[in-house]
């Protein structure tokens, strides 16, 4: 599912709940879809770059609404839950170091991860979903 299809599906779900689709809600949704924000403050910061009139309360209310709809999962750092949108997002992985970010195709890391998990006895041969949570620590 493309980001645009995801966006339209989420907007459709908001409308089904009787919510108006304001320009501010669209901006917040776009920020979530296009950025890897780890908290509401980051979403607020990115959203106000686009529309300085967006308030913190608007961001928090929108986040609560999206969570109630099952569109986001706060345990997954505000990533869109594509499974709830009738499809899955194209696999995309980013490898981050202090110096750079690189795209890493799934066919490179996925088999190695499955092999390691099998060797550890964590899985047999089933498919796995991977969620990586990274803590940001001050240096």
The first five atom37 places (N, CA, C, CB, O) and aatype in JSON, in Angstrom:
{
  "aatype": [20, 20, 20, 20, 20, 20, 20, 20, 20, 20, 20, 20, 20, 20, 20, 20, 20, 20, 20, 20, 20, 20, 20, 20, 20, 20, 20, 20, 20, 20, 20, 20, 20, 20, 20, 20, 20, 20, 20, 20, 20, 20, 20, 20, 20, 20, 20, 20, 20, 20, 20, 20, 20, 20, 20, 20, 20, 20, 20, 20, 20, 20, 20, 20, 20, 20, 20, 20, 20, 20, 20, 20, 20, 20, 20, 20, 20, 20, 20, 20, 20, 20, 20, 20, 20, 20, 20, 20, 20, 20, 20, 20, 20, 20, 20, 20, 20, 20, 20, 20, 20, 20, 20, 20, 20, 20, 20, 20, 20, 20, 20, 20, 20, 20, 20, 20, 20, 20, 20, 20, 20, 20, 20, 20, 20, 20, 20, 20, 20, 20, 20, 20, 20, 20, 20, 20, 20, 20, 20],
  "atom_mask": [
    [1, 1, 1, 1, 1],
    [1, 1, 1, 1, 1],
    [1, 1, 1, 1, 1],
    [1, 1, 1, 1, 1],
    [1, 1, 1, 1, 1],
    [1, 1, 1, 1, 1],
    [1, 1, 1, 1, 1],
    [1, 1, 1, 1, 1],
    [1, 1, 1, 1, 1],
    [1, 1, 1, 1, 1],
    [1, 1, 1, 1, 1],
    [1, 1, 1, 1, 1],
    [1, 1, 1, 1, 1],
    [1, 1, 1, 1, 1],
    [1, 1, 1, 1, 1],
    [1, 1, 1, 1, 1],
    [1, 1, 1, 1, 1],
    [1, 1, 1, 1, 1],
    [1, 1, 1, 1, 1],
    [1, 1, 1, 1, 1],
    [1, 1, 1, 1, 1],
    [1, 1, 1, 1, 1],
    [1, 1, 1, 1, 1],
    [1, 1, 1, 1, 1],
    [1, 1, 1, 1, 1],
    [1, 1, 1, 1, 1],
    [1, 1, 1, 1, 1],
    [1, 1, 1, 1, 1],
    [1, 1, 1, 1, 1],
    [1, 1, 1, 1, 1],
    [1, 1, 1, 1, 1],
    [1, 1, 1, 1, 1],
    [1, 1, 1, 1, 1],
    [1, 1, 1, 1, 1],
    [1, 1, 1, 1, 1],
    [1, 1, 1, 1, 1],
    [1, 1, 1, 1, 1],
    [1, 1, 1, 1, 1],
    [1, 1, 1, 1, 1],
    [1, 1, 1, 1, 1],
    [1, 1, 1, 1, 1],
    [1, 1, 1, 1, 1],
    [1, 1, 1, 1, 1],
    [1, 1, 1, 1, 1],
    [1, 1, 1, 1, 1],
    [1, 1, 1, 1, 1],
    [1, 1, 1, 1, 1],
    [1, 1, 1, 1, 1],
    [1, 1, 1, 1, 1],
    [1, 1, 1, 1, 1],
    [1, 1, 1, 1, 1],
    [1, 1, 1, 1, 1],
    [1, 1, 1, 1, 1],
    [1, 1, 1, 1, 1],
    [1, 1, 1, 1, 1],
    [1, 1, 1, 1, 1],
    [1, 1, 1, 1, 1],
    [1, 1, 1, 1, 1],
    [1, 1, 1, 1, 1],
    [1, 1, 1, 1, 1],
    [1, 1, 1, 1, 1],
    [1, 1, 1, 1, 1],
    [1, 1, 1, 1, 1],
    [1, 1, 1, 1, 1],
    [1, 1, 1, 1, 1],
    [1, 1, 1, 1, 1],
    [1, 1, 1, 1, 1],
    [1, 1, 1, 1, 1],
    [1, 1, 1, 1, 1],
    [1, 1, 1, 1, 1],
    [1, 1, 1, 1, 1],
    [1, 1, 1, 1, 1],
    [1, 1, 1, 1, 1],
    [1, 1, 1, 1, 1],
    [1, 1, 1, 1, 1],
    [1, 1, 1, 1, 1],
    [1, 1, 1, 1, 1],
    [1, 1, 1, 1, 1],
    [1, 1, 1, 1, 1],
    [1, 1, 1, 1, 1],
    [1, 1, 1, 1, 1],
    [1, 1, 1, 1, 1],
    [1, 1, 1, 1, 1],
    [1, 1, 1, 1, 1],
    [1, 1, 1, 1, 1],
    [1, 1, 1, 1, 1],
    [1, 1, 1, 1, 1],
    [1, 1, 1, 1, 1],
    [1, 1, 1, 1, 1],
    [1, 1, 1, 1, 1],
    [1, 1, 1, 1, 1],
    [1, 1, 1, 1, 1],
    [1, 1, 1, 1, 1],
    [1, 1, 1, 1, 1],
    [1, 1, 1, 1, 1],
    [1, 1, 1, 1, 1],
    [1, 1, 1, 1, 1],
    [1, 1, 1, 1, 1],
    [1, 1, 1, 1, 1],
    [1, 1, 1, 1, 1],
    [1, 1, 1, 1, 1],
    [1, 1, 1, 1, 1],
    [1, 1, 1, 1, 1],
    [1, 1, 1, 1, 1],
    [1, 1, 1, 1, 1],
    [1, 1, 1, 1, 1],
    [1, 1, 1, 1, 1],
    [1, 1, 1, 1, 1],
    [1, 1, 1, 1, 1],
    [1, 1, 1, 1, 1],
    [1, 1, 1, 1, 1],
    [1, 1, 1, 1, 1],
    [1, 1, 1, 1, 1],
    [1, 1, 1, 1, 1],
    [1, 1, 1, 1, 1],
    [1, 1, 1, 1, 1],
    [1, 1, 1, 1, 1],
    [1, 1, 1, 1, 1],
    [1, 1, 1, 1, 1],
    [1, 1, 1, 1, 1],
    [1, 1, 1, 1, 1],
    [1, 1, 1, 1, 1],
    [1, 1, 1, 1, 1],
    [1, 1, 1, 1, 1],
    [1, 1, 1, 1, 1],
    [1, 1, 1, 1, 1],
    [1, 1, 1, 1, 1],
    [1, 1, 1, 1, 1],
    [1, 1, 1, 1, 1],
    [1, 1, 1, 1, 1],
    [1, 1, 1, 1, 1],
    [1, 1, 1, 1, 1],
    [1, 1, 1, 1, 1],
    [1, 1, 1, 1, 1],
    [1, 1, 1, 1, 1],
    [1, 1, 1, 1, 1],
    [1, 1, 1, 1, 1],
    [1, 1, 1, 1, 1],
    [1, 1, 1, 1, 1]
  ],
  "atom_positions": [
    [[0.86, -1.18, 0.0], [0.0, 0.0, 0.0], [0.9, 1.24, 0.0], [-0.97, 0.0, 1.23], [1.82, 1.34, 0.81]],
    [[0.64, 2.16, -0.89], [1.44, 3.37, -0.95], [1.03, 4.31, 0.17], [1.31, 4.05, -2.32], [-0.03, 4.17, 0.78]],
    [[1.91, 5.28, 0.43], [1.61, 6.27, 1.46], [0.33, 7.02, 1.12], [2.78, 7.25, 1.62], [-0.47, 7.31, 2.01]],
    [[0.13, 7.34, -0.17], [-1.07, 8.08, -0.57], [-2.33, 7.24, -0.34], [-0.98, 8.48, -2.06], [-3.34, 7.77, 0.12]],
    [[-2.27, 5.94, -0.65], [-3.41, 5.07, -0.38], [-3.67, 4.96, 1.12], [-3.18, 3.67, -0.99], [-4.82, 4.96, 1.56]],
    [[-2.59, 4.86, 1.9], [-2.73, 4.79, 3.35], [-3.4, 6.06, 3.86], [-1.36, 4.6, 4.02], [-4.31, 6.0, 4.7]],
    [[-2.95, 7.19, 3.36], [-3.49, 8.48, 3.77], [-4.99, 8.54, 3.47], [-2.76, 9.64, 3.06], [-5.79, 8.92, 4.33]],
    [[-5.36, 8.15, 2.27], [-6.77, 8.2, 1.88], [-7.61, 7.23, 2.71], [-6.92, 7.88, 0.39], [-8.75, 7.54, 3.06]],
    [[-7.08, 6.07, 3.02], [-7.81, 5.08, 3.83], [-8.02, 5.62, 5.24], [-7.05, 3.73, 3.88], [-9.1, 5.46, 5.82]],
    [[-7.01, 6.26, 5.8], [-7.13, 6.83, 7.15], [-8.15, 7.96, 7.14], [-5.76, 7.34, 7.65], [-8.99, 8.05, 8.04]],
    [[-8.09, 8.82, 6.14], [-9.05, 9.92, 6.03], [-10.47, 9.36, 5.93], [-8.74, 10.82, 4.79], [-11.4, 9.9, 6.54]],
    [[-10.62, 8.3, 5.17], [-11.94, 7.65, 5.05], [-12.41, 7.14, 6.42], [-11.88, 6.47, 4.04], [-13.59, 7.3, 6.76]],
    [[-11.52, 6.55, 7.2], [-11.89, 6.07, 8.53], [-12.27, 7.22, 9.45], [-10.73, 5.27, 9.14], [-13.2, 7.09, 10.25]],
    [[-11.57, 8.34, 9.35], [-11.91, 9.51, 10.17], [-13.3, 10.03, 9.8], [-10.85, 10.64, 9.97], [-14.09, 10.37, 10.68]],
    [[-13.59, 10.09, 8.5], [-14.91, 10.54, 8.05], [-16.01, 9.6, 8.55], [-14.96, 10.63, 6.52], [-17.08, 10.05, 8.96]],
    [[-15.74, 8.28, 8.51], [-16.72, 7.3, 8.98], [-17.05, 7.5, 10.46], [-16.19, 5.88, 8.75], [-18.14, 7.13, 10.91]],
    [[-16.12, 8.08, 11.21], [-16.35, 8.37, 12.62], [-17.02, 9.73, 12.82], [-15.03, 8.32, 13.38], [-17.23, 10.16, 13.95]],
    [[-17.35, 10.39, 11.71], [-18.04, 11.67, 11.79], [-17.12, 12.85, 12.04], [-19.06, 11.62, 12.86], [-17.59, 13.92, 12.44]],
    [[-15.83, 12.68, 11.81], [-14.88, 13.77, 12.05], [-14.66, 14.59, 10.79], [-13.54, 13.21, 12.55], [-14.63, 14.05, 9.68]],
    [[-14.52, 15.89, 10.98], [-14.18, 16.77, 9.85], [-12.72, 16.56, 9.51], [-14.48, 18.27, 10.19], [-11.89, 16.34, 10.39]],
    [[-12.41, 16.63, 8.24], [-11.02, 16.47, 7.8], [-10.46, 17.87, 7.56], [-10.93, 15.57, 6.5], [-10.56, 18.42, 6.46]],
    [[-9.87, 18.42, 8.6], [-9.33, 19.78, 8.52], [-7.94, 19.75, 7.91], [-9.29, 20.43, 9.92], [-7.29, 18.7, 7.84]],
    [[-7.49, 20.91, 7.48], [-6.13, 20.99, 6.92], [-5.1, 20.63, 7.98], [-5.87, 22.42, 6.36], [-4.07, 20.04, 7.67]],
    [[-5.36, 21.0, 9.24], [-4.42, 20.66, 10.31], [-4.35, 19.15, 10.54], [-4.81, 21.37, 11.6], [-3.26, 18.61, 10.76]],
    [[-5.48, 18.47, 10.49], [-5.47, 17.01, 10.63], [-4.67, 16.37, 9.49], [-6.91, 16.44, 10.66], [-3.93, 15.42, 9.7]],
    [[-4.84, 16.9, 8.28], [-4.1, 16.37, 7.13], [-2.59, 16.58, 7.31], [-4.58, 17.04, 5.83], [-1.8, 15.7, 6.99]],
    [[-2.21, 17.75, 7.81], [-0.79, 18.02, 8.04], [-0.22, 17.04, 9.05], [-0.58, 19.48, 8.52], [0.85, 16.46, 8.83]],
    [[-0.91, 16.84, 10.16], [-0.44, 15.91, 11.19], [-0.33, 14.5, 10.63], [-1.39, 15.93, 12.42], [0.66, 13.81, 10.88]],
    [[-1.31, 14.07, 9.87], [-1.28, 12.75, 9.26], [-0.1, 12.62, 8.3], [-2.6, 12.48, 8.52], [0.59, 11.6, 8.29]],
    [[0.14, 13.64, 7.49], [1.27, 13.62, 6.56], [2.6, 13.53, 7.3], [1.25, 14.87, 5.67], [3.5, 12.81, 6.87]],
    [[2.71, 14.25, 8.42], [3.94, 14.19, 9.21], [4.17, 12.77, 9.73], [3.88, 15.2, 10.39], [5.28, 12.26, 9.68]],
    [[3.12, 12.14, 10.22], [3.24, 10.77, 10.74], [3.65, 9.82, 9.62], [1.92, 10.31, 11.38], [4.49, 8.95, 9.82]],
    [[3.05, 9.97, 8.45], [3.34, 9.07, 7.33], [4.73, 9.27, 6.75], [2.31, 9.27, 6.24], [5.35, 8.32, 6.27]],
    [[5.24, 10.49, 6.79], [6.5, 10.79, 6.11], [7.7, 10.87, 7.04], [6.38, 12.07, 5.38], [8.84, 10.86, 6.56]],
    [[7.48, 10.95, 8.33], [8.6, 11.09, 9.26], [8.6, 9.93, 10.25], [8.51, 12.43, 10.01], [7.58, 9.26, 10.43]],
    [[9.73, 9.72, 10.86], [9.84, 8.68, 11.88], [9.89, 9.36, 13.24], [11.12, 7.79, 11.64], [10.92, 9.37, 13.91]],
    [[8.77, 9.92, 13.64], [8.69, 10.64, 14.91], [8.49, 9.66, 16.05], [7.56, 11.69, 14.87], [7.73, 8.7, 15.93]],
    [[9.16, 9.91, 17.16], [9.06, 9.0, 18.29], [8.15, 9.51, 19.4], [10.43, 8.74, 18.85], [7.9, 8.8, 20.37]],
    [[7.66, 10.74, 19.27], [6.77, 11.26, 20.31], [5.92, 12.4, 19.74], [7.59, 11.75, 21.53], [6.19, 12.92, 18.66]],
    [[4.9, 12.78, 20.5], [4.01, 13.86, 20.07], [4.75, 15.17, 19.9], [2.87, 14.03, 21.07], [4.4, 15.97, 19.03]],
    [[5.77, 15.4, 20.71], [6.53, 16.66, 20.59], [7.21, 16.75, 19.23], [7.58, 16.76, 21.71], [7.22, 17.82, 18.61]],
    [[7.77, 15.64, 18.76], [8.41, 15.65, 17.44], [7.38, 15.87, 16.34], [9.16, 14.34, 17.2], [7.62, 16.61, 15.39]],
    [[6.23, 15.22, 16.48], [5.16, 15.4, 15.49], [4.73, 16.87, 15.48], [3.95, 14.47, 15.8], [4.56, 17.46, 14.41]],
    [[4.55, 17.45, 16.67], [4.18, 18.86, 16.79], [5.23, 19.75, 16.12], [4.01, 19.25, 18.28], [4.88, 20.66, 15.36]],
    [[6.5, 19.49, 16.41], [7.59, 20.3, 15.85], [7.57, 20.25, 14.32], [8.94, 19.8, 16.38], [7.66, 21.29, 13.67]],
    [[7.45, 19.04, 13.76], [7.44, 18.9, 12.3], [6.18, 19.52, 11.69], [7.53, 17.41, 11.91], [6.24, 20.16, 10.64]],
    [[5.04, 19.34, 12.35], [3.77, 19.87, 11.83], [3.78, 21.4, 11.82], [2.59, 19.36, 12.67], [3.27, 22.01, 10.89]],
    [[4.35, 22.02, 12.86], [4.37, 23.49, 12.91], [5.33, 24.1, 11.9], [4.73, 23.96, 14.31], [5.25, 25.3, 11.62]],
    [[6.24, 23.31, 11.36], [7.07, 23.8, 10.25], [6.2, 24.02, 9.02], [8.23, 22.79, 9.93], [6.46, 24.91, 8.21]],
    [[5.15, 23.2, 8.89], [4.25, 23.29, 7.74], [3.12, 24.28, 8.01], [3.66, 21.91, 7.41], [2.77, 25.08, 7.14]],
    [[2.56, 24.22, 9.21], [1.45, 25.1, 9.6], [1.69, 25.58, 11.03], [0.07, 24.38, 9.47], [1.37, 24.86, 11.98]],
    [[2.24, 26.78, 11.19], [2.56, 27.29, 12.52], [1.34, 27.46, 13.44], [3.26, 28.61, 12.4], [1.5, 27.62, 14.65]],
    [[0.14, 27.42, 12.87], [-1.07, 27.6, 13.69], [-1.48, 26.32, 14.42], [-2.21, 28.06, 12.81], [-2.37, 26.37, 15.27]],
    [[-0.86, 25.2, 14.12], [-1.22, 23.94, 14.78], [-0.76, 23.99, 16.24], [-0.57, 22.71, 14.05], [0.39, 24.31, 16.53]],
    [[-1.68, 23.68, 17.14], [-1.36, 23.69, 18.56], [-1.04, 22.29, 19.08], [-2.5, 24.29, 19.35], [-1.39, 21.29, 18.45]],
    [[-0.38, 22.25, 20.22], [-0.05, 20.96, 20.85], [-1.3, 20.13, 21.11], [0.72, 21.17, 22.16], [-1.32, 18.93, 20.88]],
    [[-2.35, 20.78, 21.58], [-3.58, 20.06, 21.9], [-4.17, 19.4, 20.65], [-4.62, 21.01, 22.53], [-4.71, 18.3, 20.73]],
    [[-4.05, 20.07, 19.52], [-4.54, 19.5, 18.26], [-3.78, 18.22, 17.93], [-4.41, 20.51, 17.11], [-4.38, 17.22, 17.51]],
    [[-2.47, 18.25, 18.1], [-1.65, 17.07, 17.84], [-2.04, 15.93, 18.78], [-0.14, 17.4, 17.99], [-2.25, 14.8, 18.34]],
    [[-2.14, 16.22, 20.07], [-2.48, 15.17, 21.05], [-3.87, 14.6, 20.79], [-2.4, 15.74, 22.48], [-4.07, 13.39, 20.89]],
    [[-4.83, 15.46, 20.46], [-6.18, 14.95, 20.17], [-6.18, 14.07, 18.92], [-7.17, 16.12, 19.98], [-6.82, 13.02, 18.9]],
    [[-5.45, 14.49, 17.89], [-5.37, 13.69, 16.67], [-4.7, 12.35, 16.95], [-4.61, 14.46, 15.57], [-5.13, 11.32, 16.42]],
    [[-3.66, 12.35, 17.76], [-2.97, 11.1, 18.09], [-3.91, 10.16, 18.84], [-1.71, 11.38, 18.94], [-3.95, 8.96, 18.56]],
    [[-4.67, 10.7, 19.77], [-5.64, 9.87, 20.51], [-6.7, 9.3, 19.57], [-6.31, 10.69, 21.63], [-7.07, 8.13, 19.68]],
    [[-7.18, 10.12, 18.66], [-8.18, 9.67, 17.69], [-7.63, 8.55, 16.82], [-8.65, 10.84, 16.81], [-8.29, 7.53, 16.62]],
    [[-6.41, 8.72, 16.31], [-5.8, 7.7, 15.45], [-5.56, 6.41, 16.22], [-4.49, 8.21, 14.87], [-5.69, 5.32, 15.67]],
    [[-5.21, 6.54, 17.49], [-5.0, 5.33, 18.3], [-6.33, 4.62, 18.55], [-4.33, 5.7, 19.65], [-6.4, 3.39, 18.48]],
    [[-7.38, 5.38, 18.85], [-8.7, 4.78, 19.07], [-9.19, 4.04, 17.82], [-9.72, 5.85, 19.47], [-9.87, 3.02, 17.94]],
    [[-8.86, 4.55, 16.64], [-9.25, 3.91, 15.38], [-8.38, 2.7, 15.06], [-9.19, 4.92, 14.24], [-8.69, 1.93, 14.15]],
    [[-7.29, 2.53, 15.8], [-6.39, 1.43, 15.53], [-5.43, 1.7, 14.38], [-7.17, 0.19, 15.23], [-4.81, 0.78, 13.85]],
    [[-5.32, 2.97, 14.0], [-4.45, 3.35, 12.89], [-3.01, 3.46, 13.34], [-4.91, 4.67, 12.29], [-2.09, 3.14, 12.58]],
    [[-2.79, 3.89, 14.57], [-1.44, 3.95, 15.11], [-1.38, 3.11, 16.37], [-1.01, 5.41, 15.41], [-2.39, 2.79, 16.99]],
    [[-0.17, 2.76, 16.73], [0.08, 2.0, 17.94], [1.21, 2.71, 18.68], [0.45, 0.49, 17.62], [2.35, 2.72, 18.22]],
    [[0.89, 3.31, 19.81], [1.9, 4.07, 20.54], [3.08, 3.2, 20.95], [1.29, 4.72, 21.77], [4.2, 3.7, 21.12]],
    [[2.85, 1.92, 21.1], [3.94, 0.99, 21.42], [4.91, 0.82, 20.27], [3.38, -0.34, 21.81], [6.02, 0.33, 20.46]],
    [[4.5, 1.23, 19.09], [5.36, 1.12, 17.91], [5.84, 2.5, 17.47], [4.62, 0.42, 16.76], [6.13, 2.72, 16.29]],
    [[5.92, 3.41, 18.39], [6.47, 4.73, 18.12], [5.73, 5.49, 17.02], [7.91, 4.61, 17.76], [6.36, 6.09, 16.15]],
    [[4.4, 5.44, 17.05], [3.56, 6.19, 16.13], [3.73, 5.79, 14.68], [3.83, 7.64, 16.27], [3.52, 6.61, 13.77]],
    [[4.1, 4.55, 14.44], [4.13, 4.09, 13.07], [2.72, 3.71, 12.66], [5.1, 2.89, 12.9], [1.93, 3.22, 13.47]],
    [[2.4, 3.95, 11.42], [1.08, 3.58, 10.91], [0.97, 2.06, 10.91], [0.84, 4.16, 9.48], [1.88, 1.37, 10.45]],
    [[-0.13, 1.55, 11.43], [-0.38, 0.11, 11.45], [-1.04, -0.28, 10.14], [-1.28, -0.3, 12.67], [-2.27, -0.27, 10.03]],
    [[-0.26, -0.61, 9.16], [-0.79, -0.89, 7.83], [-1.69, -2.11, 7.81], [0.34, -1.09, 6.86], [-2.58, -2.21, 6.96]],
    [[-1.48, -3.05, 8.75], [-2.32, -4.24, 8.79], [-3.78, -3.83, 8.99], [-1.87, -5.19, 9.92], [-4.69, -4.49, 8.48]],
    [[-4.01, -2.77, 9.72], [-5.35, -2.29, 9.96], [-5.94, -1.53, 8.79], [-5.36, -1.42, 11.17], [-7.11, -1.12, 8.83]],
    [[-5.17, -1.34, 7.76], [-5.62, -0.59, 6.59], [-5.8, -1.5, 5.38], [-4.64, 0.53, 6.27], [-5.72, -1.05, 4.24]],
    [[-6.03, -2.78, 5.62], [-6.32, -3.74, 4.56], [-5.17, -3.89, 3.59], [-7.55, -3.33, 3.81], [-5.37, -3.83, 2.37]],
    [[-3.99, -4.08, 4.07], [-2.84, -4.32, 3.21], [-1.57, -4.1, 3.99], [-2.87, -3.42, 1.98], [-1.61, -3.75, 5.17]],
    [[-0.46, -4.31, 3.34], [0.82, -4.09, 3.99], [1.64, -3.12, 3.17], [1.58, -5.41, 4.2], [1.57, -3.1, 1.94]],
    [[2.41, -2.34, 3.84], [3.29, -1.37, 3.2], [4.46, -2.11, 2.57], [3.79, -0.31, 4.22], [4.89, -3.14, 3.08]],
    [[4.97, -1.58, 1.49], [6.16, -2.14, 0.85], [7.27, -2.17, 1.89], [6.58, -1.3, -0.41], [7.47, -1.22, 2.64]],
    [[8.0, -3.29, 1.92], [9.08, -3.41, 2.88], [10.14, -2.36, 2.63], [9.7, -4.82, 2.83], [10.63, -2.2, 1.51]],
    [[10.49, -1.65, 3.65], [11.51, -0.62, 3.54], [12.25, -0.59, 4.86], [10.89, 0.79, 3.2], [11.64, -0.5, 5.93]],
    [[13.55, -0.67, 4.79], [14.35, -0.69, 6.0], [15.46, 0.34, 5.87], [14.93, -2.09, 6.26], [16.06, 0.49, 4.81]],
    [[15.72, 1.03, 6.95], [16.81, 1.99, 6.96], [17.84, 1.55, 7.99], [16.3, 3.41, 7.27], [17.49, 1.2, 9.12]],
    [[19.08, 1.56, 7.6], [20.18, 1.25, 8.49], [20.79, 2.57, 8.91], [21.24, 0.31, 7.8], [21.25, 3.35, 8.07]],
    [[20.8, 2.82, 10.2], [21.28, 4.1, 10.7], [22.57, 3.94, 11.47], [20.23, 4.76, 11.58], [22.72, 3.01, 12.26]],
    [[23.49, 4.84, 11.23], [24.68, 4.95, 12.06], [24.76, 6.4, 12.48], [26.0, 4.48, 11.3], [23.91, 7.21, 12.1]],
    [[25.75, 6.74, 13.26], [25.88, 8.14, 13.67], [26.16, 9.05, 12.48], [26.99, 8.29, 14.71], [25.81, 10.23, 12.49]],
    [[26.78, 8.49, 11.45], [27.19, 9.3, 10.32], [26.2, 9.33, 9.16], [28.48, 8.82, 9.83], [26.12, 10.33, 8.44]],
    [[25.43, 8.24, 8.96], [24.62, 8.19, 7.75], [23.41, 7.26, 7.9], [25.46, 7.74, 6.59], [23.28, 6.51, 8.86]],
    [[22.53, 7.35, 6.89], [21.38, 6.47, 6.81], [21.4, 5.82, 5.44], [20.04, 7.25, 7.07], [21.58, 6.49, 4.42]],
    [[21.21, 4.49, 5.4], [21.22, 3.76, 4.14], [19.96, 2.91, 4.05], [22.48, 2.88, 4.01], [19.47, 2.41, 5.07]],
    [[19.45, 2.75, 2.84], [18.34, 1.83, 2.61], [18.92, 0.43, 2.54], [17.54, 2.2, 1.31], [19.91, 0.2, 1.85]],
    [[18.3, -0.5, 3.24], [18.76, -1.88, 3.27], [17.6, -2.78, 2.87], [19.31, -2.26, 4.69], [16.63, -2.9, 3.62]],
    [[17.68, -3.43, 1.7], [16.57, -4.27, 1.23], [16.31, -5.46, 2.16], [16.85, -4.77, -0.17], [17.23, -6.01, 2.76]],
    [[15.04, -5.83, 2.27], [14.63, -6.92, 3.14], [15.31, -8.24, 2.77], [13.12, -7.09, 3.11], [15.62, -9.04, 3.65]],
    [[15.54, -8.48, 1.48], [16.12, -9.76, 1.08], [17.56, -9.93, 1.57], [16.08, -9.89, -0.42], [18.11, -11.03, 1.47]],
    [[18.16, -8.88, 2.08], [19.51, -8.99, 2.65], [19.43, -9.35, 4.14], [20.29, -7.67, 2.46], [20.09, -10.29, 4.58]],
    [[18.65, -8.61, 4.92], [18.67, -8.81, 6.37], [17.68, -9.84, 6.88], [18.39, -7.52, 7.05], [17.94, -10.49, 7.89]],
    [[16.55, -10.02, 6.2], [15.49, -10.9, 6.7], [15.94, -12.36, 6.82], [14.29, -10.81, 5.78], [15.71, -12.97, 7.86]],
    [[16.56, -12.96, 5.78], [17.0, -14.36, 5.91], [18.02, -14.55, 7.04], [17.59, -14.85, 4.6], [17.99, -15.55, 7.75]],
    [[18.93, -13.59, 7.19], [19.94, -13.7, 8.25], [19.29, -13.63, 9.64], [20.99, -12.59, 8.11], [19.69, -14.36, 10.54]],
    [[18.3, -12.76, 9.8], [17.61, -12.64, 11.08], [16.83, -13.92, 11.39], [16.66, -11.43, 11.06], [16.88, -14.41, 12.52]],
    [[16.12, -14.47, 10.4], [15.39, -15.72, 10.62], [16.34, -16.85, 10.99], [14.58, -16.1, 9.36], [16.04, -17.65, 11.88]],
    [[17.48, -16.94, 10.31], [18.47, -17.99, 10.6], [18.97, -17.87, 12.03], [19.66, -17.9, 9.61], [19.09, -18.88, 12.73]],
    [[19.26, -16.65, 12.46], [19.74, -16.42, 13.82], [18.67, -16.81, 14.84], [20.15, -14.96, 14.01], [18.98, -17.46, 15.84]],
    [[17.42, -16.41, 14.61], [16.34, -16.73, 15.54], [16.07, -18.24, 15.6], [15.06, -15.99, 15.15], [15.76, -18.77, 16.67]],
    [[16.2, -18.92, 14.47], [16.07, -20.39, 14.47], [17.2, -21.01, 15.29], [16.09, -20.95, 13.03], [16.96, -21.92, 16.09]],
    [[18.42, -20.53, 15.09], [19.58, -21.07, 15.82], [19.43, -20.86, 17.33], [20.87, -20.4, 15.33], [19.89, -21.68, 18.12]],
    [[18.79, -19.77, 17.72], [18.55, -19.5, 19.15], [17.35, -20.26, 19.69], [18.35, -18.01, 19.36], [17.1, -20.25, 20.9]],
    [[16.61, -20.92, 18.81], [15.43, -21.67, 19.24], [14.2, -20.81, 19.46], [15.74, -22.41, 20.48], [13.24, -21.26, 20.08]],
    [[14.22, -19.58, 18.97], [13.1, -18.66, 19.17], [11.96, -18.93, 18.19], [13.57, -17.23, 19.03], [10.8, -18.7, 18.52]],
    [[12.29, -19.4, 16.99], [11.28, -19.72, 15.98], [11.64, -21.04, 15.33], [11.17, -18.59, 14.91], [12.75, -21.54, 15.47]],
    [[10.66, -21.61, 14.6], [10.95, -22.82, 13.81], [11.17, -22.37, 12.37], [9.78, -23.88, 13.9], [12.31, -22.13, 11.97]],
    [[10.11, -22.25, 11.58], [10.28, -21.79, 10.21], [9.21, -20.77, 9.82], [10.25, -22.97, 9.24], [9.03, -20.48, 8.64]],
    [[8.51, -20.23, 10.82], [7.44, -19.29, 10.51], [7.98, -17.94, 10.08], [6.52, -19.13, 11.72], [9.12, -17.58, 10.38]],
    [[7.13, -17.2, 9.38], [7.49, -15.83, 9.02], [7.47, -14.98, 10.28], [6.54, -15.26, 7.94], [6.78, -15.3, 11.25]],
    [[8.2, -13.9, 10.25], [8.27, -13.02, 11.41], [7.99, -11.58, 10.97], [9.65, -13.11, 12.1], [8.23, -11.2, 9.82]],
    [[7.48, -10.81, 11.91], [7.35, -9.37, 11.73], [8.4, -8.75, 12.63], [5.89, -8.85, 12.07], [8.65, -9.24, 13.73]],
    [[9.0, -7.7, 12.18], [10.1, -7.1, 12.93], [9.76, -5.66, 13.29], [11.4, -7.16, 12.12], [9.41, -4.86, 12.42]],
    [[9.86, -5.35, 14.57], [9.72, -3.98, 15.04], [10.96, -3.68, 15.87], [8.4, -3.78, 15.88], [11.28, -4.4, 16.81]],
    [[11.66, -2.63, 15.51], [12.85, -2.25, 16.25], [12.56, -0.94, 16.96], [14.08, -2.11, 15.3], [12.18, 0.05, 16.34]],
    [[12.74, -0.95, 18.25], [12.54, 0.26, 19.05], [13.91, 0.77, 19.46], [11.64, -0.01, 20.3], [14.71, 0.03, 20.04]],
    [[14.17, 2.0, 19.17], [15.46, 2.58, 19.47], [15.27, 3.68, 20.5], [16.13, 3.14, 18.19], [14.43, 4.57, 20.33]],
    [[16.03, 3.61, 21.57], [15.98, 4.65, 22.59], [16.96, 5.74, 22.22], [16.3, 4.07, 24.0], [18.08, 5.48, 21.78]],
    [[16.53, 6.94, 22.39], [17.42, 8.08, 22.15], [18.02, 8.49, 23.47], [16.66, 9.27, 21.48], [17.32, 8.91, 24.39]],
    [[19.31, 8.36, 23.56], [20.0, 8.7, 24.8], [20.89, 9.91, 24.56], [20.83, 7.51, 25.33], [21.52, 10.04, 23.51]],
    [[20.93, 10.77, 25.53], [21.8, 11.94, 25.42], [23.24, 11.52, 25.65], [21.39, 13.04, 26.43], [23.52, 10.69, 26.51]],
    [[24.13, 12.1, 24.88], [25.55, 11.77, 25.04], [26.21, 12.72, 25.99], [26.28, 11.81, 23.7], [27.41, 12.6, 26.25]]
  ]
}
